[in-house]
Amino acid sequence: MSSSKAAKSNSLDSFWMPFSANRQFKQTPRMFVAADRMHYTTSEGNQVLDATSGLWCVNAGHRRPKIVEAVAKQVDELDYAPAFQMGHPKAFELAARLVQLAPDGINHAFFTNSGSESVETALKMALAYHRVKGNGERFRLIGRERGYHGVNFGGISVGGIVSNRKMFGTLLTGVDHMRHTHNLELNAYSRNEPEHGAELADDLERIAALHDPSTIAAIIVEPVAGSTGVLPPPKGYLKRLRKICDKHGILLIFDEVITGFGRLGTPFAADYFGVTPDIMVTAKGLTNGIIPMGAVLVKSEIYDAFMTGPEHLIEFMHGYTYSGNPVASAAGLATLDTYEEDGLLTRGSELADYWADAVFSLKGLPHVIDLRTMGLIGAIELEPIAGEPTKRAFTAFLNAYDKGLLIRTTGDIIALSPPLIIEKTEIDFIFDTLRDILKNLD
Ligand SMILES: Cc1ncc(COP(=O)(O)O)c(C=O)c1O
């Protein structure tokens, strides 16, 4: 190897990091080298409390023995099996377990490798469903401003985060967006669902009237918008959306990539809000983050609609090399066991009040303009520095890391989503640390 190649192989330069300020990071790297339950260990040997469950995925906490063992065993037993026209028992077992956990009426699971792929799969399923039913004129997909549905072309087309869309050309055609529900003037400092804004669901009526309802295949929303900075839906909003979908034959897709698997104190947000979508998009907490995996959960009507025609033919021309991968399936099964054994899918509801009180204890601190909570999610919205959006929150993130706390920021909003095993003393640590940071933030 030439000396310049050797020097390069030791540098941080080669890795183009995703959704990261590469240059800032590479000047002052923040490296995790180990993790256990609520904490990471940095390369300097410091402990950092994980207030974000990694990226909203490590819901049961880190390095849980049952999941670690299941993965190790599976690697040694059946490392890979072809996903197309072949199977292995654990994928079927996991699908059965998932639909058991899902709301009534949801009876089938299609496996993917990420939230983004689950979104693409759900959108394609919706279009193809209408087509196999003889309604191919239903081709429009509706999203919402500020929505985040991953980073692939379908997801950013129905998504509504401007910075994730503006670089990437024309995106999908036939897409429209409802307005978002964020309204600081009317709803600032709401606990759980804000009072005002259910009527924004009627935006779907407006869009349906514009395009004609018979052209609309599906609408996709996050029950609680996450990546845009935690926006719980206004009271009654999701029920109203469900009604409008039913009226017009539009499929309702819930993107439960962050709300799934206990985040709100119920298995899914669908349970929390008492609204069952036609399709549920999941990933992240499905395997506790240990192996990439997503699942799209669908109602029988959708699956059954495809099961027609000659039996030797493939019914849905879609799938991934790693759909239902054996190691991911083993991780998923052990994750569901761990959730069940530790009561984690409902633990969020037991801690929600304590958590919300802690979030609201930050009211009145400098720069804080809103606080939002739901289940074990919290958001602290900061006033941006004039002309330098995101900088104030990013500084808070860096300061928190130096104080042994991992938070996540999006724009000038701090979003918190700790592992569901969190103890009250750890909640206190998070908010004592944040209080200290906010008091001293420019
Ligand atoms: C609601 C939602 N959908 C989709 C995704 C994309 O998931 P992934 O990053 O696994 O592709 C995310 C990720 O944060 C998400 O929050």
The ligand as a Tripos MOL2 file, in Angstrom:
@<TRIPOS>MOLECULE
LIG
   16    16     1     0     0
SMALL
NO_CHARGES

@<TRIPOS>ATOM
      1 C1        -41.8000    8.0970   10.7340 C.3       1 LIG1
      2 C2        -40.5930    7.5580   10.0610 C.ar      1 LIG1
      3 N1        -40.7190    6.9080    8.8940 N.ar      1 LIG1
      4 C3        -39.6640    6.3930    8.2580 C.ar      1 LIG1
      5 C4        -38.4000    6.5130    8.7730 C.ar      1 LIG1
      6 C5        -37.2310    5.9690    8.0280 C.3       1 LIG1
      7 O1        -36.6670    4.8920    8.6680 O.3       1 LIG1
      8 P1        -35.2020    4.3930    8.2340 P.3       1 LIG1
      9 O2        -34.2430    5.4450    8.6590 O.co2     1 LIG1
     10 O3        -35.0690    3.0890    8.9700 O.co2     1 LIG1
     11 O4        -35.2130    4.1900    6.7610 O.co2     1 LIG1
     12 C6        -38.2080    7.1710    9.9920 C.ar      1 LIG1
     13 C7        -36.8760    7.3390   10.5630 C.2       1 LIG1
     14 O5        -36.6520    8.0810   11.4880 O.2       1 LIG1
     15 C8        -39.3390    7.7220   10.6490 C.ar      1 LIG1
     16 O6        -39.2120    8.4090   11.7950 O.3       1 LIG1
@<TRIPOS>BOND
     1     1     2 1
     2     2     3 ar
     3     2    15 ar
     4     3     4 ar
     5     4     5 ar
     6     5     6 1
     7     5    12 ar
     8     6     7 1
     9     7     8 1
    10     8     9 2
    11     8    10 1
    12     8    11 1
    13    12    13 1
    14    12    15 ar
    15    13    14 2
    16    15    16 1
@<TRIPOS>SUBSTRUCTURE
     1 LIG1         1 GROUP 0 **** ****
